[in-house]
Amino acid sequence: MFPKNAWYVACTPDEIEHKPLGRTICGEQVALYRAQDGIAAAVDDFCPHRGAPLSLGRVVDGKLVCGYHGLEMGRDGRAVAMPGQRVRGFPCIRSYPVIERGGFVWIWPGDPTQADPARLPHMEWADNPDWAFGGGRYYIRCDYRLMIDNLMDLTHEKYVHADSIGQKELDEAAPTTRVEGNTVITGRFMENIMPPPFWQAALRGNKLADDVPCDRWQICRFSAPGQVLIDVGVAHAGKGGFDADPAVKAAGTVVDFITPESETTMWYFWGMARNFEPRDAALTARIREAQGKVFSEDLEMLESQQRNLLRWPERKLLSLNTDLGGVQARRMLERLVEQERSTTAQTGT
């Protein structure tokens, strides 16, 4: 269950740098590649000649060339040429709105007439030299909503990530949740605590003492259908917490872009953006490595959870007060899907 009239991350730019990429996004099999002038493009991964996957072909002069019989396709989904054949009358295959922004290639798998670039998320770190970003991607065999649940309730850090970002105070500080327009916000604030290992390293990276009490915050912001940006950090205790002067804190934004492949599989594009020591490439690499380890622990748990849910489909999930952020996010997704279904029923498209 996923809305299609939305922007999703399709891939990172390096994935289509040298050859086409086949990927399934919201149930749609697409071929992504660089067309004329290096513009990112996407069409159905289906050659209209004999049905071969176009992603198994190559790009020649900005045209996607089928690897089976050499049919050339334009980025508008129209057949352009084929050696010794007339193919311009071939039926057009579907092309998709695509935008490359913020270090990601975004795709709109729904109604192309609704593909508004203004609906892309704001990515402060992308073009600001005062910020640094490092991240990666994972393929995860689970319902994408399980990942949203995971990110909107960080209580699990105490248990899943006990050696990196987890600590007992996560259980002691109750989160608060609110809905603002199309955004669900869950916040947790912990005061006068010792920082866990990940944040000790971050404090050292910002040339701050790592063995003193700190105030810690987690502010999770879900924007439908698959974007969760989390303001995280620690500041030396009593200096203002989230609003503390940058000179006494280590903070950043955990970037989570979630793209469903199917009902039980997804692509997860993750990273950390920070605005301290942005030119320290070694620090970026260390944070990326540490964060990648954290997310790999989530991966194991989420895939195991999905297997359990498939094994016992009749069992219902229970919700506690800490689950409210994920519950509200799911309700928002349900409304969007229902709106799309109603529109489709009314228009017959």
Secondary structure as GFF3:
##gff-version 3
##sequence-region A 1 349
A	DSSP	beta_strand	8	11	.	.	.	ID=ss1
A	DSSP	three_ten_helix	13	16	.	.	.	ID=ss2
A	DSSP	beta_strand	21	25	.	.	.	ID=ss3
A	DSSP	beta_strand	28	34	.	.	.	ID=ss4
A	DSSP	three_ten_helix	36	38	.	.	.	ID=ss5
A	DSSP	beta_strand	40	44	.	.	.	ID=ss6
A	DSSP	three_ten_helix	54	56	.	.	.	ID=ss7
A	DSSP	beta_strand	58	60	.	.	.	ID=ss8
A	DSSP	beta_strand	63	65	.	.	.	ID=ss9
A	DSSP	beta_strand	72	73	.	.	.	ID=ss10
A	DSSP	beta_strand	79	81	.	.	.	ID=ss11
A	DSSP	beta_strand	98	101	.	.	.	ID=ss12
A	DSSP	beta_strand	104	107	.	.	.	ID=ss13
A	DSSP	three_ten_helix	112	114	.	.	.	ID=ss14
A	DSSP	three_ten_helix	117	119	.	.	.	ID=ss15
A	DSSP	beta_strand	132	140	.	.	.	ID=ss16
A	DSSP	alpha_helix	144	152	.	.	.	ID=ss17
A	DSSP	three_ten_helix	154	156	.	.	.	ID=ss18
A	DSSP	alpha_helix	157	160	.	.	.	ID=ss19
A	DSSP	alpha_helix	169	172	.	.	.	ID=ss20
A	DSSP	beta_strand	176	180	.	.	.	ID=ss21
A	DSSP	beta_strand	183	193	.	.	.	ID=ss22
A	DSSP	alpha_helix	197	205	.	.	.	ID=ss23
A	DSSP	beta_strand	214	223	.	.	.	ID=ss24
A	DSSP	beta_strand	227	236	.	.	.	ID=ss25
A	DSSP	three_ten_helix	241	243	.	.	.	ID=ss26
A	DSSP	three_ten_helix	246	248	.	.	.	ID=ss27
A	DSSP	beta_strand	249	260	.	.	.	ID=ss28
A	DSSP	beta_strand	266	274	.	.	.	ID=ss29
A	DSSP	alpha_helix	281	311	.	.	.	ID=ss30
A	DSSP	three_ten_helix	321	323	.	.	.	ID=ss31
A	DSSP	alpha_helix	324	347	.	.	.	ID=ss32
###
